[in-house]
Amino acid sequence: MAARAGKDPNAALLDVKVTARRYLDIVEEAQGVELDQGSWLESAAQVGLLSAEMRNALSRVNRAFGITSGREAILLYLRRHVGEPVPADALAGVSGIAEWARRVRELRVEYGWPIESGLNRDDMPHDHYRLTSDEPDTDLAERWQVAKAARNLKKPNGGTTSGKDRVLHYLQQISPREADKEQLAYVAKIQEWPRRMRELEEEGWQIVSNVDDPTLPPGSYRLPTLDKRPPRVRQAIKLRYEILERDKKTCQDCGRIPGQGVTLQVHHVLPVHQGGTNAPENLVTLCSECHGGRHALMGTSVRDELLNPDHEPDVHED
C-alpha cells in the first residue's frame, strides 16, 4: 500500500528509533549503578511508560502508510500470512494499540473473518492466531450474532438461564452447523461448559464432536438433529463416556486419537449375540478402522454399539 501524500513513513519511523534507543538508555543507566530492588522497579516503570510511547510511534508509521486503524493493520498482516499461525505479540506490534485482542474479536464477530486461535483450536498454541481464508465468512459472522443473542437468553419469566440452557439454545439455532469452543464458552459464560455438553448428550441430545466426526476441528461440536435419543440410548451414552475416558480417548489397537482422521467407537470384546454384556471389562475403545477389522473377522456389521443398542435387543445390562 502506498503512503499517503504528505506522510513520510521514514520520518515517522524516526520516532520508533528514538523510543527504541530510550529503552536501551534505561538498561544502560541501570547497569551503571549498584542495582537494587527499588532502583530496578523505577527502571521497569520507565520501560512501561515507554511501551505506550512505542505503540503510538508504531501507529504513526501505520498511518503514514495509509493504515487508519489497529484493526486494519491486523487484518492486512493476517492476510499476508493466510494459513499460518502468527504469535499474539506480532499482532500487538503491527496494531500499535493496547486493545489489539478486541480488534481481532471484532474482525471475527462483526466482519466474519475466519480467524482461529488456541481458544477455539486444541491443536494450536493458545497465544497464536491463524486466518484460514482471504475472504470473510458471512456465515461465521451470523453465527456470532446468534451466539450473542444466546448469551443474553432469558427465561419466559425474565429469570436467568443456565449455561447448559444457553449452549443448547445456541446449538439448536445453528443446527446442523458446528460451533467452536470459543463460541460455546462465550455463550455458556462458565468454565465448566464441556461438562454441560456431556450432560446434554446424556439427556439424549445428539451432540457430535471430533471424537465422532473427524471432519470437525478439535474442540468443535454440532447438533445434527433436533430430535432426542430414546431413554435406552441415554443410559448407554453415559457408559460410553466412561469407557472413552477410561481408555483416554485412544484406540486400544492402533493408538490413534481424535483429530488423526478417525472416529472412536466402543466395541464389545465378546459379542452380545454370544452372551457379551455391557460390563466395562467387556468394552473397549477402537477407532473406526480397527473396529471394522474386528467385525470383518466376525462377519458382522460395524457401529458404535453403545450408541445403537436398538440394533442389539439382547444386550444384557449389568
N, C-alpha and C positions, 0 to 999 in steps of 0.2 A: 504494500500500500504506500503510495507516495505521500510525502509530508505536505501539509497544507501550506499555502503561500504565507510568508511572513513568519513561519515557525521553523527553527533550525534545530533538528534533533541533536546535532553535535554540541550546540550551545547548551541545550537542556541537559545533555549528558555530563557537562562540567559539574553541575550540582551533585550528581551521583558520585563523581570522582572526589569532589571536596568532602562529601559526607563520609565516603569510604576512608579517606585519609584521616578524618577526625576519629574514626573508630581506632585506627592504628595509633594515633597520638595518645588516646586514653590508655591503651595497653602499655605503650612505652613509658608513659608517666607512672603507671602503676609499678612497672619493673624498676623504675628509678628511685623508688623509696622503699623503706622497710615495710613490706606489705603485712597488714594485719586484717582481722575480720572487718573492722569498721571502715578502713580505707578501701577495702575491696568492695564492700557494699555501696560505697559512694561511687566507685568507678562503674559498677554494674548499673547503677541508677542512670548514670550519664549515657551508657550504652543503650539503655531502654529508651531514653529521650531521643537519641539519635535514630533509633529504629523508626520512629514516627516520621522524622525528617527524611529518612531514606525512602519510605513509602511515598511521601509527597514528591520527592525528586524523581522516582521511577514513574509516577503518574504524569509528571510534566513531560518526560520523554515520550510516554504513550500519546499524550495529546499532540505533541509535535509531529507524530506520525499519523495524526487523524483518528486515533483511537479515543473515543469520547468517554468511555466508562470502564470500570474494572470488569464488569460483566462482558463487555465486548472483547476486552483483551483476553479473558479466559477462554471465550469461545474461539477466537482466532487461533490461540495456541493449541487448544484441543483439536481443532480441525487440521492443524499441521501434523498432528500425531494420532490420526484416526486409527483405532485398533490397538494403540499402545498404552499400557499403564503408565501414568505420569505421577510423580510424587506430589503430595499436597503442598509441600514447601515451594515447588515450582509454580503452582497456581497462585500461591500467595505472592511470589515475586513478580509474576507477569501482571497481576491485577493492580498492584500498587495500593491496595487498601487492606484494612484490618479485617473487614467483614466479607472476605472473599468466599467463605463457605456458604453464606447466604446467597450470594450471586450464583454459585453452582446450583443450589437448590432452585432458584428462580429459573435458570436455563432449563432445568428438567421439568419442573412443575408447571410453569406458566407458558413455556415455549415448546415443550415437548422434545428437547434434545435428549437422545438416549445415552445418558452418562451413567456408567456403572461405577461402583466403588466397593470397598471392603464391607460397607454397611449393607449392601444388597447382593454381594457375591462372596460365597465361602472360599472361593479359590483365588482371591486377590488379597494383598496386604490391606489392612484396614485404612492405611493412610495413602492409598493410591486411587486414582480415578482413570476411567477409560471412556472415550467417546467411541461408540460402536458403529456409528454411521455418519456420513457427511450430510445427512438430511434429517430435519426434525421429524418426530413421530407424533402425529396428531392423536393417535390412539393412546399413546402414553400420557400425553397432556390431559386427555379426557379422563383416564383412569385416576390421575392425581386429583382432579377436581371431584370425582366421585369419592376418593379417599378422604378428601377434606370434609365433604358432607357427612360421611360415615363417622368420622372422628367426633363430630358435633351432634351425633344422633341422640335424640331424647326419647323417653318412653311417652306413650299417649297421654299420661297424666302430667308430663313435664319433668318427671324424675330422671335421674342419671342412669344411663345404660352401663352394663358391664363390658369389660374388654372383650369377652367372648361374644357377646351380642353384637358389638360393633364390627368385629372381624367377620362374623358370619354374614352380617348385612352387606359388608363390602364385597365379599366373595360372591354372594348371590347377585349383587348388582352388576358385576363384571363377568359373571359366568358366561361361557366356559374359559375365558381368558385367565392367564395366570397373574398372580401378584407376587412381587419380590418381598424379601424380608424387611426391607426398609419401609415399604408401604404398609406392611402389616404391623410393624412396630409403631408406626406413626398413627395408624387407626386405633390400635389397641390401647395405646398410652400406658402400657405396663410392660415390665421387663419379662414377665413370665408368659408372654404371648405364645411361644412354642407349645407350652403345656396346654393352653386353651385350644390350640389346633388339634392336639391329640384327643382332648375331651370331646370336641365336636365330632371327630371321626368315631369315637366310641359311642356317641349318641346316634350314630347311623349316617351322618353326613359323609358323602364320598369324597373326602379331601385327598387330593393326589399331590405327591411330592416327587422329587427326582429319585427317591427310593423305588417308586412305582413307574415312573415315566422318565427314561434317560434323556429325553429331549428338553426337559425342564432344567434351567440353571440351578446349581446348588442353592438352597435357601428359598426357592420359589414354591408356591402352592397354587392349586386351582381347584375349582368345584365344577366338574364336567357335567353334572346334572343337579337339578333342584330336588330330585327325589331322594328320600332317605332309605337306607337299607332296612330290611326286616329285623326284628329283635334277635333272631337266632344268629344273624351275621354280626350284630353288635357285640355279642358275647365273644365271638371268635376274634374280633378285631383287637380287643384288649389283650387276649392271649398272644396274638400275632406280634403286637408291640413288645411284649415281654420277651418273646423269642428273638426278635430283631435286636433288642437291647442286649440280651444275654450274649448273642453272637457278635456284638459290636458292629452291627450292620455290615457284615463282611461275609462273602460267600465262603462257606466252610470247606469247599472243594478246591477252588482256584485262588481265593484270597482277594478277589476284586470287590470294589466298593461302589456306591452310587457316584455318578459323575465319570465313570470309566466306560460308559456306553452300554451298561446292563441294568436290568431291573432286579430287585431282590424279591424272592418268593419263599414261602415257608412250605417245607416238604415233610410228609410222613415217612419216616425211615421204614417202618413196617406198614404197608398199605392198609387202609381202612377195611377193604374187602377181604383182607387176610386176618382181620382181628385187631389191627392197629388202633390205638386210641390217641386222644389229644393230650396225653401226658407229656410234659416238657421234654423228658428224655427220649420221646419218640418223634420229636420235631426238630428240624434243622433248617438254618438259613442257607439258601442256594441262590446263585444268580440264575437268570432265565436260561442261559445256555447249559450250565451244569445240570439244572433241573430237568431240562429237556433230554439230556443224555441219560439221566437215571430212568426217566419214564420210557425212553426208547428201549432200554433193556427189558423193561417190564411189559412193553407193548400197550401202555396206557397213555391217555391224553394229559397235556401239561396245563396246569392252572395253579394259582396260589390257593392251596387247599383250605386255608382258614378264611379266605375271602369268598369262597364258593361252597359253603357247607351244604347248600341245597342240592348240589350235584353228587353228594355223598350221603345219602339218607341214613346209612348205617353207622355214622360216626358215633363212637362211644364216648360219652362225657365222663371225666373223672369226677 
